[in-house]
């Protein structure tokens, strides 16, 4: 049985305030997941199968393994500043999107780096050599707890 939260807004803000910014900055992806209703569960359309998703992940991991061969890094999550600068080159549209996101959501430098790493991974999952605005937009969407909308 689902119950709606009846907490007053200040109580929710106090509770969420317990999560410090520096702690949230260290988490790559944070999203709010709402439970599905019975109807949504029963009538959920078929999307990618687990096998298809697994193949995409294996392909992306292969891209990353080749990219970082001999560097002591095995995944985008381990990229240092020099890797970010070299492997996350952005066009002007991407830079504009990131600037807007930084202003709107008051993102820290650490959150910015995390967004770049996640966007690079999303691009790898799609087999894209470059990070596009669609990859950045998706990566920014995975930072819901950074948003100062509470």
N, CA and C atoms as an extended XYZ file, in Angstrom:
450
Properties=species:S:1:pos:R:3:atomname:S:1:resname:S:1:resid:I:1 pbc="F F F"
N         0.846       -1.173        0.000 N   UNK     1
C         0.000        0.000        0.000 CA  UNK     1
C         0.896        1.243        0.000 C   UNK     1
N         0.579        2.161       -0.894 N   UNK     2
C         1.333        3.401       -0.996 CA  UNK     2
C         0.711        4.466       -0.120 C   UNK     2
N         1.565        5.227        0.515 N   UNK     3
C         1.094        6.344        1.321 CA  UNK     3
C         1.814        7.594        0.878 C   UNK     3
N         1.083        8.663        0.831 N   UNK     4
C         1.662        9.941        0.458 CA  UNK     4
C         2.277       10.595        1.682 C   UNK     4
N         3.438       11.201        1.489 N   UNK     5
C         4.110       11.901        2.580 CA  UNK     5
C         3.287       13.134        2.950 C   UNK     5
N         3.043       13.304        4.227 N   UNK     6
C         2.281       14.461        4.698 CA  UNK     6
C         3.150       15.412        5.519 C   UNK     6
N         4.439       15.220        5.434 N   UNK     7
C         5.361       16.062        6.199 CA  UNK     7
C         5.333       17.492        5.668 C   UNK     7
N         5.406       18.452        6.556 N   UNK     8
C         5.465       19.841        6.094 CA  UNK     8
C         6.802       20.089        5.378 C   UNK     8
N         6.796       21.021        4.467 N   UNK     9
C         7.984       21.327        3.666 CA  UNK     9
C         9.213       21.610        4.532 C   UNK     9
N         9.104       22.392        5.613 N   UNK    10
C        10.305       22.627        6.439 CA  UNK    10
C        10.887       21.332        7.014 C   UNK    10
N        10.044       20.380        7.370 N   UNK    11
C        10.544       19.107        7.904 CA  UNK    11
C        11.300       18.331        6.833 C   UNK    11
N        10.798       18.354        5.615 N   UNK    12
C        11.481       17.686        4.504 CA  UNK    12
C        12.822       18.364        4.245 C   UNK    12
N        12.824       19.683        4.264 N   UNK    13
C        14.069       20.428        4.039 CA  UNK    13
C        15.103       20.113        5.120 C   UNK    13
N        14.674       20.038        6.376 N   UNK    14
C        15.597       19.708        7.472 CA  UNK    14
C        16.173       18.310        7.274 C   UNK    14
N        15.311       17.364        6.907 N   UNK    15
C        15.762       15.987        6.712 CA  UNK    15
C        16.779       15.908        5.578 C   UNK    15
N        16.462       16.526        4.447 N   UNK    16
C        17.380       16.496        3.302 CA  UNK    16
C        18.644       17.291        3.591 C   UNK    16
N        18.549       18.267        4.476 N   UNK    17
C        19.712       19.067        4.841 CA  UNK    17
C        20.775       18.268        5.574 C   UNK    17
N        20.413       17.095        6.056 N   UNK    18
C        21.380       16.231        6.733 CA  UNK    18
C        22.418       15.677        5.760 C   UNK    18
N        22.064       15.668        4.485 N   UNK    19
C        23.006       15.209        3.463 CA  UNK    19
C        23.885       16.396        3.085 C   UNK    19
N        25.142       16.319        3.434 N   UNK    20
C        26.024       17.452        3.168 CA  UNK    20
C        26.392       17.528        1.695 C   UNK    20
N        26.656       18.735        1.244 N   UNK    21
C        27.088       18.946       -0.139 CA  UNK    21
C        28.331       18.146       -0.487 C   UNK    21
N        29.373       18.171        0.362 N   UNK    22
C        30.567       17.390        0.052 CA  UNK    22
C        30.291       15.890       -0.068 C   UNK    22
N        29.362       15.372        0.713 N   UNK    23
C        29.001       13.950        0.586 CA  UNK    23
C        28.301       13.708       -0.748 C   UNK    23
N        27.334       14.544       -1.080 N   UNK    24
C        26.614       14.379       -2.349 CA  UNK    24
C        27.547       14.511       -3.549 C   UNK    24
N        28.551       15.361       -3.427 N   UNK    25
C        29.513       15.552       -4.517 CA  UNK    25
C        30.276       14.276       -4.838 C   UNK    25
N        30.372       13.376       -3.895 N   UNK    26
C        31.144       12.150       -4.091 CA  UNK    26
C        30.310       11.007       -4.668 C   UNK    26
N        29.046       11.267       -4.918 N   UNK    27
C        28.158       10.261       -5.493 CA  UNK    27
C        27.915       10.635       -6.948 C   UNK    27
N        28.238        9.717       -7.863 N   UNK    28
C        28.129       10.017       -9.296 CA  UNK    28
C        26.692       10.226       -9.742 C   UNK    28
N        25.818        9.340       -9.319 N   UNK    29
C        24.429        9.384       -9.798 CA  UNK    29
C        23.500        9.342       -8.590 C   UNK    29
N        22.599       10.313       -8.518 N   UNK    30
C        21.553       10.255       -7.495 CA  UNK    30
C        20.248       10.744       -8.115 C   UNK    30
N        19.282        9.855       -8.107 N   UNK    31
C        17.979       10.162       -8.683 CA  UNK    31
C        16.887        9.706       -7.723 C   UNK    31
N        15.757       10.343       -7.835 N   UNK    32
C        14.607        9.955       -7.038 CA  UNK    32
C        13.786        8.972       -7.859 C   UNK    32
N        13.512        7.816       -7.293 N   UNK    33
C        12.758        6.780       -7.995 CA  UNK    33
C        11.419        6.620       -7.287 C   UNK    33
N        10.364        6.882       -8.011 N   UNK    34
C         9.031        6.726       -7.431 CA  UNK    34
C         8.521        5.317       -7.731 C   UNK    34
N         7.782        4.739       -6.808 N   UNK    35
C         7.263        3.392       -7.043 CA  UNK    35
C         6.228        3.385       -8.171 C   UNK    35
N         6.178        2.274       -8.900 N   UNK    36
C         5.192        2.120       -9.968 CA  UNK    36
C         3.872        1.629       -9.391 C   UNK    36
N         2.786        2.056       -9.996 N   UNK    37
C         1.471        1.560       -9.597 CA  UNK    37
C         1.284        0.153      -10.154 C   UNK    37
N         0.248       -0.537       -9.707 N   UNK    38
C        -0.068       -1.871      -10.237 CA  UNK    38
C        -0.225       -1.822      -11.750 C   UNK    38
N        -0.983       -0.833      -12.239 N   UNK    39
C        -1.238       -0.716      -13.675 CA  UNK    39
C         0.067       -0.519      -14.447 C   UNK    39
N         0.940        0.318      -13.905 N   UNK    40
C         2.215        0.561      -14.580 CA  UNK    40
C         3.072       -0.695      -14.610 C   UNK    40
N         3.048       -1.454      -13.530 N   UNK    41
C         3.822       -2.693      -13.494 CA  UNK    41
C         3.300       -3.717      -14.500 C   UNK    41
N         1.990       -3.863      -14.547 N   UNK    42
C         1.376       -4.876      -15.403 CA  UNK    42
C         1.462       -4.496      -16.872 C   UNK    42
N         1.328       -3.214      -17.164 N   UNK    43
C         1.285       -2.790      -18.564 CA  UNK    43
C         2.587       -2.148      -19.036 C   UNK    43
N         3.668       -2.376      -18.294 N   UNK    44
C         4.939       -1.763      -18.667 CA  UNK    44
C         5.376       -2.263      -20.042 C   UNK    44
N         5.662       -1.340      -20.954 N   UNK    45
C         6.099       -1.758      -22.290 CA  UNK    45
C         7.492       -2.382      -22.228 C   UNK    45
N         7.724       -3.333      -23.096 N   UNK    46
C         9.034       -3.980      -23.156 CA  UNK    46
C        10.056       -2.975      -23.679 C   UNK    46
N        11.148       -2.877      -22.983 N   UNK    47
C        12.242       -2.013      -23.435 CA  UNK    47
C        13.419       -2.924      -23.767 C   UNK    47
N        14.600       -2.421      -23.639 N   UNK    48
C        15.770       -3.253      -23.888 CA  UNK    48
C        15.779       -4.434      -22.944 C   UNK    48
N        16.154       -5.581      -23.469 N   UNK    49
C        16.266       -6.760      -22.615 CA  UNK    49
C        17.548       -6.665      -21.798 C   UNK    49
N        17.621       -7.467      -20.759 N   UNK    50
C        18.833       -7.501      -19.941 CA  UNK    50
C        20.035       -7.901      -20.790 C   UNK    50
N        19.827       -8.806      -21.725 N   UNK    51
C        20.919       -9.246      -22.595 CA  UNK    51
C        21.420       -8.078      -23.459 C   UNK    51
N        20.489       -7.281      -23.986 N   UNK    52
C        20.886       -6.127      -24.798 CA  UNK    52
C        21.643       -5.105      -23.958 C   UNK    52
N        21.137       -4.844      -22.748 N   UNK    53
C        21.817       -3.904      -21.857 CA  UNK    53
C        23.196       -4.421      -21.494 C   UNK    53
N        23.288       -5.702      -21.192 N   UNK    54
C        24.572       -6.308      -20.846 CA  UNK    54
C        25.576       -6.167      -21.977 C   UNK    54
N        25.119       -6.371      -23.208 N   UNK    55
C        26.011       -6.237      -24.363 CA  UNK    55
C        26.500       -4.799      -24.516 C   UNK    55
N        25.617       -3.831      -24.315 N   UNK    56
C        26.014       -2.421      -24.398 CA  UNK    56
C        27.040       -2.087      -23.316 C   UNK    56
N        26.844       -2.610      -22.123 N   UNK    57
C        27.788       -2.359      -21.023 CA  UNK    57
C        29.138       -3.005      -21.341 C   UNK    57
N        29.128       -4.244      -21.841 N   UNK    58
C        30.386       -4.905      -22.195 CA  UNK    58
C        31.125       -4.126      -23.287 C   UNK    58
N        30.394       -3.632      -24.265 N   UNK    59
C        31.012       -2.843      -25.342 CA  UNK    59
C        31.625       -1.558      -24.783 C   UNK    59
N        30.894       -0.864      -23.898 N   UNK    60
C        31.399        0.372      -23.296 CA  UNK    60
C        32.636        0.092      -22.440 C   UNK    60
N        32.621       -1.009      -21.699 N   UNK    61
C        33.780       -1.366      -20.879 CA  UNK    61
C        34.989       -1.670      -21.761 C   UNK    61
N        34.743       -2.296      -22.908 N   UNK    62
C        35.820       -2.561      -23.855 CA  UNK    62
C        36.428       -1.273      -24.387 C   UNK    62
N        35.567       -0.301      -24.705 N   UNK    63
C        36.037        1.015      -25.160 CA  UNK    63
C        36.923        1.642      -24.090 C   UNK    63
N        36.476        1.589      -22.846 N   UNK    64
C        37.227        2.195      -21.747 CA  UNK    64
C        38.533        1.443      -21.498 C   UNK    64
N        38.496        0.140      -21.596 N   UNK    65
C        39.707       -0.659      -21.389 CA  UNK    65
C        40.767       -0.300      -22.434 C   UNK    65
N        40.363       -0.174      -23.677 N   UNK    66
C        41.305        0.215      -24.740 CA  UNK    66
C        41.785        1.663      -24.541 C   UNK    66
N        40.875        2.529      -24.141 N   UNK    67
C        41.206        3.939      -23.955 CA  UNK    67
C        42.287        4.137      -22.895 C   UNK    67
N        42.197        3.373      -21.818 N   UNK    68
C        43.088        3.579      -20.676 CA  UNK    68
C        44.199        2.540      -20.572 C   UNK    68
N        44.384        1.755      -21.605 N   UNK    69
C        45.392        0.692      -21.579 CA  UNK    69
C        46.764        1.247      -21.190 C   UNK    69
N        47.363        0.610      -20.190 N   UNK    70
C        48.696        0.998      -19.738 CA  UNK    70
C        48.743        2.234      -18.854 C   UNK    70
N        47.594        2.774      -18.480 N   UNK    71
C        47.576        3.996      -17.664 CA  UNK    71
C        47.196        3.750      -16.204 C   UNK    71
N        46.910        2.502      -15.852 N   UNK    72
C        46.510        2.209      -14.476 CA  UNK    72
C        45.095        2.650      -14.155 C   UNK    72
N        44.334        2.951      -15.167 N   UNK    73
C        42.937        3.359      -15.039 CA  UNK    73
C        42.126        2.346      -15.835 C   UNK    73
N        41.000        1.906      -15.297 N   UNK    74
C        40.222        0.926      -16.038 CA  UNK    74
C        38.804        1.394      -16.380 C   UNK    74
N        38.390        2.540      -15.852 N   UNK    75
C        37.022        3.012      -16.114 CA  UNK    75
C        36.965        4.531      -16.042 C   UNK    75
N        35.947        5.085      -16.658 N   UNK    76
C        35.765        6.537      -16.663 CA  UNK    76
C        35.682        7.118      -15.257 C   UNK    76
N        35.140        6.353      -14.324 N   UNK    77
C        34.992        6.848      -12.958 CA  UNK    77
C        36.332        7.174      -12.321 C   UNK    77
N        37.418        6.601      -12.832 N   UNK    78
C        38.745        6.826      -12.264 CA  UNK    78
C        39.520        7.934      -12.983 C   UNK    78
N        38.908        8.565      -13.966 N   UNK    79
C        39.627        9.593      -14.714 CA  UNK    79
C        40.069       10.731      -13.799 C   UNK    79
N        41.310       11.132      -13.986 N   UNK    80
C        41.839       12.280      -13.269 CA  UNK    80
C        41.644       13.541      -14.101 C   UNK    80
N        42.074       14.669      -13.579 N   UNK    81
C        41.905       15.937      -14.300 CA  UNK    81
C        42.494       15.930      -15.707 C   UNK    81
N        43.667       15.299      -15.874 N   UNK    82
C        44.285       15.266      -17.191 CA  UNK    82
C        43.450       14.448      -18.174 C   UNK    82
N        42.825       13.379      -17.708 N   UNK    83
C        41.950       12.578      -18.573 CA  UNK    83
C        40.695       13.362      -18.948 C   UNK    83
N        40.124       14.047      -17.960 N   UNK    84
C        38.915       14.831      -18.230 CA  UNK    84
C        39.187       15.876      -19.301 C   UNK    84
N        40.316       16.531      -19.193 N   UNK    85
C        40.660       17.576      -20.155 CA  UNK    85
C        40.872       16.986      -21.553 C   UNK    85
N        41.482       15.826      -21.620 N   UNK    86
C        41.809       15.198      -22.903 CA  UNK    86
C        40.626       14.456      -23.526 C   UNK    86
N        39.817       13.786      -22.698 N   UNK    87
C        38.786       12.877      -23.208 CA  UNK    87
C        37.370       13.433      -23.153 C   UNK    87
N        37.205       14.576      -22.539 N   UNK    88
C        35.872       15.170      -22.417 CA  UNK    88
C        35.850       16.550      -23.073 C   UNK    88
N        36.342       16.615      -24.287 N   UNK    89
C        36.346       17.866      -25.043 CA  UNK    89
C        34.904       18.169      -25.439 C   UNK    89
N        34.476       19.393      -25.187 N   UNK    90
C        33.086       19.766      -25.410 CA  UNK    90
C        32.976       20.840      -26.489 C   UNK    90
N        31.921       20.731      -27.295 N   UNK    91
C        31.674       21.791      -28.276 CA  UNK    91
C        30.963       22.955      -27.577 C   UNK    91
N        30.723       24.020      -28.308 N   UNK    92
C        30.158       25.233      -27.690 CA  UNK    92
C        28.760       24.990      -27.116 C   UNK    92
N        27.952       24.148      -27.761 N   UNK    93
C        26.616       23.850      -27.222 CA  UNK    93
C        26.712       23.126      -25.879 C   UNK    93
N        27.663       22.190      -25.785 N   UNK    94
C        27.864       21.467      -24.527 CA  UNK    94
C        28.340       22.404      -23.427 C   UNK    94
N        29.252       23.293      -23.769 N   UNK    95
C        29.756       24.255      -22.788 CA  UNK    95
C        28.618       25.144      -22.297 C   UNK    95
N        27.765       25.586      -23.205 N   UNK    96
C        26.617       26.421      -22.813 CA  UNK    96
C        25.688       25.673      -21.870 C   UNK    96
N        25.410       24.403      -22.187 N   UNK    97
C        24.545       23.588      -21.333 CA  UNK    97
C        25.154       23.425      -19.943 C   UNK    97
N        26.442       23.159      -19.888 N   UNK    98
C        27.099       23.008      -18.584 CA  UNK    98
C        27.112       24.305      -17.792 C   UNK    98
N        27.375       25.410      -18.461 N   UNK    99
C        27.363       26.709      -17.773 CA  UNK    99
C        25.980       26.983      -17.178 C   UNK    99
N        24.952       26.719      -17.968 N   UNK   100
C        23.577       26.928      -17.493 CA  UNK   100
C        23.292       26.021      -16.297 C   UNK   100
N        23.721       24.776      -16.366 N   UNK   101
C        23.485       23.827      -15.269 CA  UNK   101
C        24.219       24.249      -14.004 C   UNK   101
N        25.444       24.713      -14.165 N   UNK   102
C        26.227       25.156      -13.009 CA  UNK   102
C        25.526       26.318      -12.312 C   UNK   102
N        25.044       27.275      -13.106 N   UNK   103
C        24.341       28.434      -12.532 CA  UNK   103
C        23.022       28.007      -11.887 C   UNK   103
N        22.235       27.256      -12.643 N   UNK   104
C        20.888       26.918      -12.189 CA  UNK   104
C        20.886       26.025      -10.952 C   UNK   104
N        21.806       25.047      -10.909 N   UNK   105
C        21.806       24.080       -9.817 CA  UNK   105
C        22.932       24.315       -8.817 C   UNK   105
N        23.675       25.415       -8.994 N   UNK   106
C        24.763       25.774       -8.084 CA  UNK   106
C        25.721       24.593       -7.898 C   UNK   106
N        26.161       24.022       -9.020 N   UNK   107
C        27.022       22.847       -8.976 CA  UNK   107
C        28.433       23.203       -8.545 C   UNK   107
N        29.031       22.317       -7.797 N   UNK   108
C        30.416       22.490       -7.359 CA  UNK   108
C        31.357       21.984       -8.449 C   UNK   108
N        32.636       22.254       -8.263 N   UNK   109
C        33.652       21.758       -9.206 CA  UNK   109
C        33.658       20.231       -9.216 C   UNK   109
N        33.484       19.625       -8.053 N   UNK   110
C        33.458       18.157       -7.985 CA  UNK   110
C        32.239       17.607       -8.727 C   UNK   110
N        31.080       18.234       -8.579 N   UNK   111
C        29.882       17.793       -9.294 CA  UNK   111
C        30.087       17.945      -10.807 C   UNK   111
N        30.737       19.024      -11.216 N   UNK   112
C        31.058       19.242      -12.626 CA  UNK   112
C        31.893       18.083      -13.170 C   UNK   112
N        32.930       17.692      -12.440 N   UNK   113
C        33.769       16.570      -12.863 CA  UNK   113
C        32.966       15.278      -12.947 C   UNK   113
N        32.105       15.060      -11.987 N   UNK   114
C        31.283       13.841      -11.977 CA  UNK   114
C        30.350       13.811      -13.189 C   UNK   114
N        29.787       14.953      -13.515 N   UNK   115
C        28.905       15.041      -14.685 CA  UNK   115
C        29.677       14.692      -15.951 C   UNK   115
N        30.890       15.199      -16.073 N   UNK   116
C        31.703       14.878      -17.251 CA  UNK   116
C        31.994       13.379      -17.331 C   UNK   116
N        32.323       12.758      -16.209 N   UNK   117
C        32.609       11.320      -16.207 CA  UNK   117
C        31.368       10.518      -16.614 C   UNK   117
N        30.237       10.889      -16.067 N   UNK   118
C        28.997       10.174      -16.392 CA  UNK   118
C        28.620       10.404      -17.858 C   UNK   118
N        28.769       11.625      -18.341 N   UNK   119
C        28.466       11.926      -19.744 CA  UNK   119
C        29.382       11.130      -20.672 C   UNK   119
N        30.666       11.005      -20.304 N   UNK   120
C        31.608       10.211      -21.108 CA  UNK   120
C        31.153        8.747      -21.153 C   UNK   120
N        30.656        8.241      -20.033 N   UNK   121
C        30.173        6.859      -19.973 CA  UNK   121
C        28.913        6.686      -20.803 C   UNK   121
N        28.006        7.635      -20.739 N   UNK   122
C        26.782        7.570      -21.552 CA  UNK   122
C        27.143        7.573      -23.029 C   UNK   122
N        28.092        8.416      -23.412 N   UNK   123
C        28.545        8.439      -24.806 CA  UNK   123
C        29.160        7.092      -25.188 C   UNK   123
N        29.937        6.501      -24.293 N   UNK   124
C        30.520        5.184      -24.558 CA  UNK   124
C        29.434        4.124      -24.744 C   UNK   124
N        28.399        4.181      -23.916 N   UNK   125
C        27.295        3.215      -24.041 CA  UNK   125
C        26.607        3.320      -25.396 C   UNK   125
N        26.600        4.514      -25.957 N   UNK   126
C        25.992        4.725      -27.273 CA  UNK   126
C        26.996        4.550      -28.409 C   UNK   126
N        28.258        4.268      -28.044 N   UNK   127
C        29.283        4.096      -29.063 CA  UNK   127
C        29.711        5.394      -29.713 C   UNK   127
N        29.490        6.495      -29.031 N   UNK   128
C        29.834        7.814      -29.564 CA  UNK   128
C        31.250        8.211      -29.149 C   UNK   128
N        32.020        8.672      -30.108 N   UNK   129
C        33.389        9.087      -29.817 CA  UNK   129
C        33.422       10.375      -29.011 C   UNK   129
N        32.461       11.251      -29.244 N   UNK   130
C        32.424       12.549      -28.573 CA  UNK   130
C        31.214       12.650      -27.647 C   UNK   130
N        31.360       13.485      -26.640 N   UNK   131
C        30.242       13.782      -25.751 CA  UNK   131
C        29.369       14.815      -26.442 C   UNK   131
N        28.077       14.521      -26.539 N   UNK   132
C        27.128       15.451      -27.134 CA  UNK   132
C        26.234       16.068      -26.077 C   UNK   132
N        25.433       17.029      -26.498 N   UNK   133
C        24.539       17.693      -25.541 CA  UNK   133
C        23.554       16.703      -24.927 C   UNK   133
N        23.122       15.704      -25.714 N   UNK   134
C        22.189       14.706      -25.173 CA  UNK   134
C        22.838       13.906      -24.049 C   UNK   134
N        24.142       13.634      -24.146 N   UNK   135
C        24.850       12.894      -23.098 CA  UNK   135
C        24.995       13.762      -21.846 C   UNK   135
N        25.343       15.022      -22.049 N   UNK   136
C        25.469       15.937      -20.911 CA  UNK   136
C        24.130       16.176      -20.232 C   UNK   136
N        23.100       16.366      -21.037 N   UNK   137
C        21.773       16.602      -20.469 CA  UNK   137
C        21.353       15.422      -19.592 C   UNK   137
N        21.569       14.213      -20.086 N   UNK   138
C        21.221       13.024      -19.296 CA  UNK   138
C        22.049       12.965      -18.018 C   UNK   138
N        23.343       13.253      -18.115 N   UNK   139
C        24.213       13.218      -16.939 CA  UNK   139
C        23.777       14.244      -15.890 C   UNK   139
N        23.392       15.430      -16.335 N   UNK   140
C        22.914       16.462      -15.407 CA  UNK   140
C        21.625       15.991      -14.730 C   UNK   140
N        20.773       15.301      -15.468 N   UNK   141
C        19.515       14.809      -14.901 CA  UNK   141
C        19.746       13.809      -13.771 C   UNK   141
N        20.901       13.163      -13.773 N   UNK   142
C        21.226       12.195      -12.723 CA  UNK   142
C        21.766       12.861      -11.464 C   UNK   142
N        21.735       14.169      -11.392 N   UNK   143
C        22.218       14.909      -10.226 CA  UNK   143
C        21.054       15.587       -9.498 C   UNK   143
N        19.965       14.882       -9.301 N   UNK   144
C        18.764       15.508       -8.745 CA  UNK   144
C        18.951       16.065       -7.341 C   UNK   144
N        19.821       15.490       -6.549 N   UNK   145
C        19.998       15.994       -5.179 CA  UNK   145
C        20.846       17.258       -5.126 C   UNK   145
N        21.498       17.601       -6.230 N   UNK   146
C        22.241       18.869       -6.283 CA  UNK   146
C        21.297       20.049       -6.438 C   UNK   146
N        20.135       19.794       -6.925 N   UNK   147
C        19.213       20.880       -7.248 CA  UNK   147
C        18.715       21.536       -5.977 C   UNK   147
N        18.763       22.811       -5.952 N   UNK   148
C        18.367       23.580       -4.763 CA  UNK   148
C        16.864       23.905       -4.825 C   UNK   148
N        16.065       22.925       -5.214 N   UNK   149
C        14.633       23.140       -5.381 CA  UNK   149
C        13.832       22.742       -4.150 C   UNK   149
N        14.490       22.304       -3.093 N   UNK   150
C        13.744       21.821       -1.935 CA  UNK   150
C        13.197       22.969       -1.167 C   UNK   150
